[in-house]
């Protein structure tokens, strides 16, 4: 089952049902490109450590550990608002 999480700027992201608990946090749509809109689901960390991208926290859940500094997560279908587990690698 797919769950939609409402973001800012009229955007939504989708996650698998198993990851729906992430919807309890406030996420916003962060445009990472000035010339071609490319939005990611991002949230600020309350401890002041910066921001977190939803696809990274989901991958950390899959792996059962934090991502290493040299590990990158991308979206197979190139849609950064599609955060279903089957779309992350």
C-alpha positions in Angstrom: 0.0 0.0 0.0 1.3 3.5 -0.8 0.9 6.4 1.6 1.0 10.1 0.6 2.8 12.6 2.8 1.9 16.2 2.3 4.8 18.6 1.8 5.0 22.4 1.4 4.6 24.2 -1.9 1.6 22.0 -2.9 3.8 18.9 -3.3 3.4 15.4 -1.9 5.7 12.4 -1.6 4.8 8.7 -1.6 6.1 6.1 0.7 5.3 2.4 1.4 2.9 1.7 4.2 5.8 0.4 6.4 7.3 3.9 6.3 4.1 5.8 6.9 5.3 6.7 10.5 7.6 9.2 8.9 4.5 11.2 8.0 4.2 12.2 11.7 7.1 14.6 11.1 6.9 17.9 9.3 8.5 17.6 5.9 8.9 20.3 3.3 9.6 20.3 -0.5 13.1 21.4 -1.1 14.0 22.5 -4.7 17.6 21.5 -5.3 18.0 23.0 -8.8 17.5 26.7 -9.8 16.8 26.0 -13.5 14.8 22.7 -13.5 12.6 22.1 -10.5 13.7 19.0 -8.6 12.0 18.7 -5.3 13.0 16.4 -2.4 11.2 15.7 0.9 13.4 17.2 3.6 13.0 18.0 7.3 15.0 20.0 9.7 16.6 18.1 12.6 15.6 19.7 16.0 19.1 19.2 17.4 20.5 21.7 14.9 22.4 19.0 13.0 21.0 20.3 9.7 18.4 18.6 7.5 17.4 15.1 6.6 16.2 13.8 3.3 13.3 11.3 3.5 14.9 8.8 1.0 18.0 8.6 3.1 16.2 7.9 6.4 14.1 5.2 4.6 17.3 3.6 3.3 18.8 3.7 6.8 15.7 1.8 8.0 16.2 -0.8 5.2 19.9 -1.3 6.0 19.3 -1.1 9.8 22.2 1.3 10.2 23.2 4.9 9.4 24.5 5.6 5.9 28.2 5.9 5.6 29.6 9.2 4.3 30.5 7.7 0.9 27.1 6.0 0.4 24.5 7.7 -1.8 20.9 6.9 -2.2 19.1 7.6 -5.5 15.7 7.1 -7.0 15.5 4.4 -9.7 12.7 6.2 -11.7 14.4 9.6 -11.2 11.4 11.0 -9.3 12.8 12.3 -6.0 9.2 12.5 -4.5 8.7 8.7 -5.0 10.2 7.3 -1.8 8.9 3.8 -2.1 11.4 1.2 -1.0 11.3 -0.5 -4.4 12.4 2.8 -6.0 15.4 3.4 -3.8 18.9 2.0 -4.3 
